Amino acid sequence: MKKTTSLLALLALTAPVLAQTDAGKRLITIEGGPRGDVRNGPLTFVGSPVKAKVSTLNIEASQAVLAAPKGTALIEAKGKRTADFTGNVKVTRGRLTATGNGLAYSESTGQGVLNGSASATFTPDKTDGDTVTIKAAQMSLDVDNDRSTSTGSVTLSNGTQSGKADKLVFDEQRELALLTGTPSLTRAAKGSQKELIITGQEVRALTKTKTLYVRGGVKLVQGTTTTTGDAVYYDDRKNVAYVVGNAVSVDSKSKVTVKAPASGYLEQRTDLARVRALNSAYKIPTDQFKLTGEK
């Protein structure tokens, strides 16, 4: 009996003392008394809810199954184990809360893949901010870098801003969303200000400051005005967009075309429905839009 109890303690009941390495951070601890083969696994945990922890991720679910690779004893498989969570799965990390039908976690990759109507909310650090909501077919949570990657019919909402993409990477430290795969971002109409839709090859959005950097075949559509260029910096709070690189704006109603000079850019005031060409260089602050650790 003492031997069984010590094995359970080693595998599940107490958090191990670990070196601060990626491998150590990835080890999972599941609370409760499991049933199953203690030495070889798998072990099944059932609770209301089952609680688990890995690095800064806290996981709750109706059931969890801890397993080792085939042919490896569970007690010898630390760093290679998998944990499958099912039923009312909830994951929290700081200001992030994610939910789904199931979560598959791997110690070898440090990735927890949430599936089945995956959804996440990121709350503001101040009461006057907007909550960021992400929905996708699948969402992968990384324990190494406080980052999530969502794929499959991804949507993002942040106050009056909403986005769509095939893939979205959200950096919790930077409060930065990177959208790729036919991405678009829409700023809802407000008062006399018409809806604004921005598309490009890549959209980067700082959700706290409500600023955007979009590059690659950029297009801005607002009412009868369509503006194109190589890249755009948009400040939602100031209602202004700066379009650079072969920038051209056409109003289909008035037939007016505004072109930026070779050395200049276009300034589009989204609150005034006005576009003007400026004969000076504009440098987009691209460093602000890099993911943590990105070169």
SEBA-793724 format. One line per 10 residues: number of its first residue (from 1); their letters; for each residue x negated, y negated, z negated of N, C-alpha, C. Coordinates in steps of 0.05 Angstrom, whole numbers. Atoms other than C-alpha are relative to their C-alpha. Last residue first. Layout:
N
NUM = a = X,Y,Z,X,Y,Z,X,Y,Z; ...
***
This chain:
295
295 = kegtlkfqdt = 22,17,-10,-273,-784,696,10,-19,21; 2,1,-30,-213,-756,659,-22,-19,8; 22,-16,-10,-226,-743,585,-3,0,30; 21,-3,20,-157,-768,563,-22,19,11; -5,-18,21,-118,-780,627,-23,1,-20; 14,-26,1,-135,-841,667,9,17,-23; -19,-22,-7,-83,-896,678,-14,27,2; -21,-2,20,-118,-954,642,17,25,4; 11,-14,24,-180,-941,684,21,3,-21; -4,-29,-2,-139,-959,747,-10,15,-25
285 = pikyasnlar = 15,-10,23,-134,-1033,730,3,31,-3; -18,-15,18,-112,-1051,801,-16,11,-23; 11,-26,8,-159,-1102,831,19,13,-20; -13,-9,25,-127,-1158,870,-11,27,-7; 1,-29,6,-168,-1195,923,15,5,-27; 22,-6,19,-146,-1263,947,1,29,-7; 25,-4,-14,-102,-1290,1003,-23,2,-19; 21,16,14,-35,-1280,970,-27,7,13; 27,-9,-6,27,-1258,1009,-20,-18,-13; 19,20,-12,95,-1270,979,-27,13,3
275 = vraldtrqel = 26,-11,-7,156,-1226,964,-18,-22,12; 18,17,-15,219,-1249,928,-27,14,5; -2,-10,-27,279,-1210,903,-17,-18,19; -8,22,-17,278,-1254,840,4,8,29; -23,14,12,277,-1199,787,10,-23,18; -24,-17,-2,233,-1152,829,25,-13,-13; -15,5,25,180,-1205,841,27,15,2; -29,-3,-2,136,-1175,895,13,-4,-27; -12,1,26,64,-1199,902,31,1,3; -27,10,3,30,-1176,965,9,0,-29
265 = ygsapakvtv = -20,-20,10,-45,-1169,973,28,-13,0; -20,6,21,-106,-1203,1002,19,22,-7; 14,3,25,-171,-1194,1041,19,-4,-24; 19,-22,3,-138,-1168,1104,-14,0,-27; 25,3,-16,-81,-1216,1096,-19,22,-6; 22,10,16,-16,-1188,1066,-24,-4,19; 24,-17,-1,42,-1183,1114,-22,-13,-17; 22,13,14,112,-1211,1102,-23,20,0; 23,-18,5,167,-1193,1152,-22,-16,-13; 25,13,8,235,-1228,1153,-21,21,-7
255 = ksksdvsvan = 20,-6,-20,291,-1193,1190,-27,-14,-5; 9,26,-10,341,-1226,1142,-19,3,24; -23,18,-4,379,-1161,1130,-8,-27,13; -17,-10,-23,325,-1109,1141,23,-19,5; -28,3,9,276,-1147,1096,18,6,24; -20,6,-20,206,-1122,1112,27,-1,-13; -27,0,12,144,-1122,1067,20,-9,22; -20,12,-17,75,-1102,1090,27,2,-13; -26,6,12,12,-1084,1050,18,-16,19; -18,0,-23,-46,-1054,1089,29,-5,-9
245 = gvvyavnkrd = 7,-19,-22,-82,-1040,1023,21,1,22; 26,4,-13,-53,-1072,960,-4,20,22; 4,-21,-20,17,-1081,930,-26,-7,15; 22,9,-17,24,-1120,865,-7,23,19; 16,-21,-12,91,-1110,832,-21,-12,18; 18,7,-22,126,-1157,783,-16,24,10; -15,-1,-25,185,-1153,736,-17,-8,24; 4,26,-13,143,-1175,675,14,-1,28; -8,21,18,169,-1118,632,-3,-28,12; -29,0,3,166,-1068,689,9,-24,-17
235 = dyyvadgttt = -5,7,29,94,-1083,707,30,-4,-3; -26,12,7,80,-1049,774,2,-3,-30; -1,2,30,11,-1035,804,26,-14,-6; -15,22,14,16,-1012,876,-4,2,-30; -3,-4,29,-26,-971,925,15,-24,-12; 17,-22,9,-38,-960,999,4,6,-29; 28,5,4,19,-1004,1023,-15,25,-8; 18,-23,-2,93,-1009,1038,-29,-9,-4; 28,8,1,149,-1057,1019,-18,25,0; 18,-23,1,222,-1046,1037,-29,-9,3
225 = ttgqvlkvgg = 29,4,-3,272,-1101,1022,-15,26,-3; 7,-1,-29,347,-1092,1036,-30,-3,5; -20,13,-17,363,-1074,964,-8,4,29; -18,14,18,298,-1053,930,20,-16,17; -26,7,-12,254,-1001,963,17,-13,-21; -18,12,20,180,-996,945,25,-8,15; -24,14,-10,137,-949,987,17,-10,-23; -19,12,19,66,-925,973,23,-14,14; -25,3,-15,30,-880,1023,23,-12,-17; -5,-18,-22,-21,-858,972,26,-4,14
215 = rvyltktktl = 18,1,-23,-24,-891,904,8,20,21; -9,-20,-20,23,-909,847,-19,-3,24; 20,0,-22,0,-943,783,8,22,19; 3,-22,-19,57,-959,735,-24,-5,18; 15,8,-24,69,-1002,673,-6,25,17; -17,1,-23,123,-992,621,-14,-11,25; 2,27,-11,76,-1009,563,18,-4,24; -3,20,21,95,-947,523,1,-29,11; -28,2,9,109,-900,581,4,-21,-22; 4,4,29,44,-912,617,27,-6,-12
205 = arveqgtiil = -17,18,15,64,-884,685,-9,-1,-29; 10,0,28,19,-853,738,16,-21,-15; -10,20,17,52,-835,805,-11,3,-28; 6,-4,28,16,-797,859,11,-23,-16; 11,-27,4,31,-786,933,-4,6,-29; 28,-2,-9,77,-846,936,-10,28,-4; 10,-26,-7,147,-869,918,-28,-2,10; 28,0,-9,178,-929,883,-9,29,5; 10,-28,-3,253,-940,877,-28,-2,11; 26,-1,-13,280,-1007,850,-9,29,1
195 = ekqsgkaart = 16,-24,5,353,-1017,833,-26,0,16; -8,-25,-13,377,-1088,841,-18,23,-7; 23,-14,-10,367,-1145,792,8,28,10; 3,6,-28,430,-1186,785,-24,14,13; -10,26,-6,447,-1153,718,-1,-5,30; -7,13,25,404,-1091,711,8,-29,7; -10,28,-4,393,-1040,766,8,-12,-27; -29,4,-3,355,-978,744,6,-30,4; -6,19,21,279,-972,755,29,-8,5; -22,19,-4,267,-909,795,4,-18,-24
185 = lsptgtllal = -8,13,25,203,-869,800,21,-22,6; -13,25,-3,187,-819,855,7,-11,-28; -10,15,24,141,-760,861,15,-26,8; -23,18,-8,137,-715,923,11,-15,-24; -19,-17,-14,89,-666,887,25,-15,6; 10,-7,-26,53,-706,833,20,19,13; -20,-14,-17,73,-743,770,-12,5,27; 11,-3,-26,22,-763,716,19,17,17; -12,-21,-17,55,-788,652,-13,-1,28; 3,3,-28,14,-827,601,12,24,15
175 = erqedfvlkd = -28,5,-7,27,-837,527,1,-6,31; 0,24,-16,-50,-839,521,29,-10,5; 17,20,12,-52,-790,463,2,-27,15; -12,11,24,9,-751,486,-17,-22,-13; 22,3,19,-17,-740,557,11,-14,-25; -4,22,20,41,-716,599,-22,1,-21; 18,-3,22,27,-678,664,4,-23,-20; 4,23,17,86,-674,712,-19,8,-23; 18,-5,23,95,-629,771,-4,-25,-16; 3,-29,1,147,-623,827,-16,8,-25
165 = akgsqtgnsl = 25,-10,-11,168,-695,814,1,31,0; -3,-27,-10,225,-740,792,-26,9,13; 18,-11,-20,224,-803,751,7,28,8; -3,-29,-3,270,-847,711,-17,9,23; 16,-14,-20,259,-917,684,7,29,0; -12,5,-27,313,-958,648,-16,14,22; -15,24,-2,293,-927,581,13,-3,27; 14,18,19,242,-873,594,14,-27,1; -15,24,5,270,-813,632,-14,-16,-22; 9,16,22,230,-759,666,18,-24,-4
155 = tvsgtstsrd = -12,26,3,254,-703,711,-12,-13,-24; 6,16,24,217,-642,736,14,-27,1; -23,19,3,249,-596,787,-3,-17,-24; -26,-9,-10,196,-542,776,22,-19,-6; -3,-6,-28,134,-555,735,28,9,6; -27,-10,-8,116,-587,669,2,4,30; -2,-1,-29,45,-593,641,27,12,7; -20,-19,-11,36,-614,569,1,-2,30; -10,6,-27,-24,-646,535,20,21,8; -25,15,4,-49,-650,464,12,-9,26
145 = ndvdlsmqaa = 1,28,-6,-119,-629,486,26,-16,-2; 27,11,0,-138,-559,464,0,-30,3; 8,6,28,-69,-534,443,-27,-14,-1; 28,-6,3,-40,-540,514,-9,-8,-29; 12,16,20,35,-537,522,-28,9,-6; 23,-12,13,62,-509,587,-13,-20,-19; 17,20,13,132,-529,609,-22,15,-15; 21,-12,17,176,-491,658,-18,-22,-11; -4,-29,1,240,-505,695,-19,13,-19; 13,-15,-22,234,-578,677,8,29,-2
135 = kitvtdgdtk = -14,-25,-4,261,-634,632,-12,14,24; 9,-15,-24,222,-692,603,15,26,1; -11,-26,-3,250,-745,556,-9,13,26; 6,-13,-25,212,-806,533,11,28,0; 8,-28,1,244,-843,475,-4,10,29; -19,-19,-13,245,-919,484,-11,29,-3; 9,-14,-24,210,-968,437,22,19,11; -10,13,-24,241,-1017,388,-8,13,26; -29,-3,-3,235,-972,327,11,-13,25; -14,23,11,160,-965,335,30,3,6
125 = dptftasasg = 12,4,26,117,-903,346,12,-24,-14; 18,23,2,163,-882,402,-11,-3,-28; -12,23,13,192,-811,405,-20,-23,-2; 23,13,13,169,-760,455,10,-26,-11; -4,28,6,224,-712,476,-25,-10,-14; 17,11,20,215,-645,511,7,-30,-4; -4,29,4,259,-599,551,-18,-10,-22; 20,13,16,252,-529,580,5,-30,-1; -10,27,7,317,-501,607,-19,-14,-19; -28,-1,5,290,-429,605,11,-27,-10
115 = nlvgqgtses = -17,-4,-23,215,-431,597,29,2,-8; -28,2,7,161,-454,550,17,2,25; -17,6,-23,90,-432,565,29,2,-9; -26,-10,7,42,-438,506,20,-8,21; -24,11,-13,-29,-445,530,25,14,-11; -9,23,16,-92,-436,489,25,-13,11; -2,25,-16,-119,-393,545,6,-25,-16; 23,2,-18,-146,-333,506,1,-25,17; 23,11,14,-97,-343,449,-24,-4,19; 23,-17,-3,-37,-334,495,-24,-13,-14
105 = yalgngtatl = 26,13,8,32,-361,479,-23,20,3; 21,-20,-2,97,-343,515,-27,-13,-6; 27,11,0,156,-387,493,-20,24,0; 22,-18,8,229,-372,505,-26,-14,3; -10,-26,7,297,-405,512,-22,19,-9; -4,-17,-23,271,-476,509,11,27,-9; -19,-22,4,256,-535,464,2,17,26; -7,-14,-25,201,-587,458,17,24,-7; -17,-23,6,190,-640,404,9,13,26; -12,-16,-22,133,-690,411,17,23,-12
95 = rgrtvkvngt = -25,13,-8,119,-745,359,14,16,23; -1,29,3,65,-704,324,28,-10,7; 28,9,2,69,-634,352,1,-30,-2; 5,28,8,135,-596,349,-30,-5,-2; 28,6,4,158,-533,385,-3,-29,-7; 6,28,4,229,-506,382,-30,-3,-6; 28,7,4,253,-439,409,-3,-30,-3; 0,27,12,327,-424,400,-29,-9,-7; -23,9,15,318,-349,416,-4,-27,-14; -26,1,-14,253,-318,438,22,-10,-19
85 = fdatrkgkae = -21,10,16,179,-324,420,26,-1,16; -24,7,-15,125,-282,452,22,-7,-19; -24,2,17,57,-281,419,23,-10,17; -22,15,-11,-6,-258,455,23,0,-20; -28,-8,5,-72,-236,426,20,-17,15; -10,-13,-25,-141,-245,457,29,7,-3; 9,15,-23,-173,-293,407,9,11,26; -2,29,4,-166,-244,350,-13,-15,23; -7,15,-24,-161,-174,380,2,-30,-3; 25,6,-14,-197,-131,328,4,-19,24
75 = ilatgkpaal = 18,13,19,-139,-128,279,-26,-8,12; -9,27,6,-91,-116,336,-19,-14,-18; -15,2,26,-130,-55,359,6,-29,-6; 14,15,20,-149,-58,433,16,-2,-25; 24,-14,7,-128,-6,484,-17,-14,-21; -2,-29,1,-76,-51,516,-27,12,-6; 4,-13,-26,-87,-124,499,0,31,-3; 28,0,-9,-59,-143,431,-2,11,28; 11,-23,-13,12,-162,412,-29,-4,7; 28,4,-1,52,-209,366,-13,26,12
65 = vaqsaeinlt = 14,-26,-3,127,-209,378,-30,-6,5; 27,2,-11,168,-268,352,-13,28,1; 17,-24,1,242,-275,339,-27,-5,12; -15,-21,13,294,-329,324,-17,26,-4; -15,-16,-18,245,-385,339,16,21,-16; -23,-13,13,204,-440,307,16,16,21; -20,-14,-17,135,-464,329,21,13,-18; -17,-15,18,88,-516,299,23,12,16; -27,-8,-9,32,-539,345,14,16,-22; -19,21,8,-27,-577,315,29,7,9
55 = svkakvpsgv = 12,27,-1,-74,-516,317,21,-20,-10; 26,-3,-15,-29,-455,323,-10,-29,4; 17,24,-3,29,-449,274,-25,8,16; 28,-6,-8,87,-401,268,-15,-26,4; 17,24,-2,156,-400,236,-29,9,7; 28,-8,2,211,-348,247,-17,-25,4; 13,-12,-23,278,-382,237,-27,12,-8; -19,21,-6,322,-356,209,-11,-27,-9; -6,18,22,277,-296,214,20,-21,8; -27,10,-3,251,-237,254,7,-18,-23
45 = ftlpgnrvdg = -8,17,22,178,-219,265,29,-10,6; -24,16,-6,158,-160,310,8,-15,-26; -15,6,24,88,-132,308,23,-18,7; -7,28,6,59,-99,370,14,-2,-27; -21,17,-10,14,-72,345,18,14,20; 2,2,-29,-49,-30,338,21,-19,12; 27,-1,-10,-64,-34,263,-1,-6,30; 17,21,11,2,-58,235,-28,0,12; 26,-13,5,45,-15,280,-20,-21,-8; 15,-10,-22,114,-47,275,-26,13,-9
35 = rpggeitilr = -3,-29,-2,155,-90,228,-16,8,25; -8,-12,-25,135,-160,207,5,30,-2; 8,-28,1,135,-194,139,10,14,25; -20,-20,4,137,-269,147,-11,28,-1; -9,-5,27,97,-327,175,19,24,-1; -29,-3,1,61,-325,242,8,8,-29; -9,-12,25,-10,-352,249,30,0,-1; -27,6,10,-40,-365,317,6,14,-26; -11,-23,15,-113,-370,337,27,-8,-13; -20,-14,-15,-125,-424,390,13,24,-16
25 = kgadtqalvp = -25,15,0,-162,-473,346,23,15,13; -12,0,27,-215,-421,333,26,-15,-1; -9,-27,5,-228,-410,407,13,2,-28; -25,-4,-15,-231,-485,420,11,28,-6; 5,-5,-28,-281,-492,364,26,4,14; -15,18,-17,-272,-522,295,-9,2,29; 17,21,-9,-296,-461,257,16,-17,19; 12,-1,-26,-240,-422,226,-19,-23,5; 20,21,1,-212,-404,158,-17,2,25; 28,-7,2,-152,-361,175,-17,-25,-3
15 = atlallalls = 16,12,-21,-81,-384,161,-29,6,-4; 15,23,9,-45,-335,116,-16,-11,23; -12,14,22,12,-287,129,-16,-25,-8; -22,18,-4,-1,-261,199,7,-19,-23; -11,4,-27,-59,-216,216,20,-23,1; 20,7,-20,-104,-218,155,13,-8,26; 11,27,8,-47,-220,105,-20,-10,21; -21,19,-6,-13,-162,141,-10,-28,-6; 0,3,-29,-78,-123,139,21,-20,8; 23,16,-8,-86,-137,64,-1,-3,30
5 = ttkkm = -5,28,7,-15,-113,50,-24,-17,9; -20,11,-18,-25,-48,88,4,-30,-5; 13,3,-26,-90,-33,50,19,-13,20; 18,23,1,-57,-48,-17,-13,-4,27; -17,24,0,0,0,0,-17,-25,0
***
